[in-house]
Amino acid sequence: LRLPAGASGVGKTIGELDLPPNHVEVTLVRRGRERLKVSDDLVLHEDDVLVLRGTSEGIGMAEELLLQ
C-alpha cells in the first residue's frame, strides 16, 4: 500500500495508526529503496510503501483508514 500525498497515515507513527486490532499488522515499510524497521515510533512519509498482513477484511479496513 503506497501512501499518497494527503493520505491520513502520512505524518503519523505506526503506533498512532488506528488499525483493526488482531486483524492486520504492518510487516514492512519501504521508503524509496530502503527497508525500514517497523516500530511504534516510525513516522510515515508520503510515498512510503506499507506491507500489511492480516485478514482480507482487516486489510480492506486498514487501507480505508490509511488513505482517507
ZIVENHU-V248573 format. One record per residue. N is the residue number from 0. PHI is phi in whole degrees, -180 to 180 (none if undefined). PSI is psi as a letter, one per 20 degrees, with the letter a starting at -180 (NA if undefined). D_LAST is the distance of its C-alpha to the last C-alpha in Angstrom with 1 decimal. Layout:
n=N phi=PHI psi=PSI d_last=D_LAST
n=N phi=PHI psi=PSI d_last=D_LAST
//
This chain:
n=0 phi=none psi=o d_last=12.9
n=1 phi=-93 psi=p d_last=12.6
n=2 phi=-91 psi=o d_last=10.1
n=3 phi=-79 psi=r d_last=10.1
n=4 phi=-56 psi=p d_last=10.7
n=5 phi=85 psi=i d_last=8.2
n=6 phi=-67 psi=q d_last=5.7
n=7 phi=-66 psi=h d_last=5.4
n=8 phi=-79 psi=i d_last=8.2
n=9 phi=-68 psi=p d_last=10.4
n=10 phi=90 psi=i d_last=13.3
n=11 phi=-97 psi=q d_last=13.1
n=12 phi=-88 psi=r d_last=15.9
n=13 phi=-56 psi=g d_last=16.0
n=14 phi=-65 psi=h d_last=17.7
n=15 phi=-83 psi=i d_last=15.0
n=16 phi=-66 psi=p d_last=12.3
n=17 phi=-97 psi=m d_last=12.3
n=18 phi=-76 psi=q d_last=13.1
n=19 phi=-59 psi=o d_last=15.2
n=20 phi=-61 psi=p d_last=18.7
n=21 phi=64 psi=j d_last=21.3
n=22 phi=-120 psi=i d_last=19.1
n=23 phi=-159 psi=q d_last=17.4
n=24 phi=-143 psi=q d_last=18.2
n=25 phi=-87 psi=p d_last=17.5
n=26 phi=-102 psi=h d_last=20.8
n=27 phi=-158 psi=q d_last=20.6
n=28 phi=-127 psi=p d_last=18.9
n=29 phi=-111 psi=p d_last=20.2
n=30 phi=-124 psi=o d_last=20.3
n=31 phi=67 psi=c d_last=22.3
n=32 phi=-93 psi=i d_last=25.4
n=33 phi=-89 psi=p d_last=25.2
n=34 phi=-98 psi=p d_last=24.4
n=35 phi=-100 psi=q d_last=23.3
n=36 phi=-71 psi=p d_last=24.5
n=37 phi=-77 psi=p d_last=21.7
n=38 phi=-147 psi=q d_last=22.3
n=39 phi=-60 psi=h d_last=20.7
n=40 phi=-98 psi=j d_last=21.2
n=41 phi=-74 psi=p d_last=19.7
n=42 phi=-86 psi=p d_last=17.3
n=43 phi=-85 psi=q d_last=14.6
n=44 phi=-117 psi=r d_last=14.8
n=45 phi=-56 psi=p d_last=13.4
n=46 phi=74 psi=j d_last=14.7
n=47 phi=-62 psi=q d_last=15.4
n=48 phi=-111 psi=p d_last=15.8
n=49 phi=-104 psi=p d_last=15.3
n=50 phi=-101 psi=p d_last=17.7
n=51 phi=-109 psi=q d_last=16.8
n=52 phi=-129 psi=p d_last=19.6
n=53 phi=162 psi=a d_last=19.8
n=54 phi=-73 psi=q d_last=20.0
n=55 phi=-62 psi=h d_last=18.3
n=56 phi=-66 psi=g d_last=16.8
n=57 phi=-64 psi=g d_last=15.6
n=58 phi=-66 psi=h d_last=14.2
n=59 phi=-61 psi=g d_last=12.3
n=60 phi=-66 psi=g d_last=10.9
n=61 phi=-64 psi=g d_last=10.2
n=62 phi=-59 psi=g d_last=8.4
n=63 phi=-61 psi=g d_last=6.1
n=64 phi=-66 psi=g d_last=5.8
n=65 phi=-76 psi=h d_last=5.9
n=66 phi=-101 psi=i d_last=3.8
n=67 phi=-51 psi=NA d_last=0.0
//
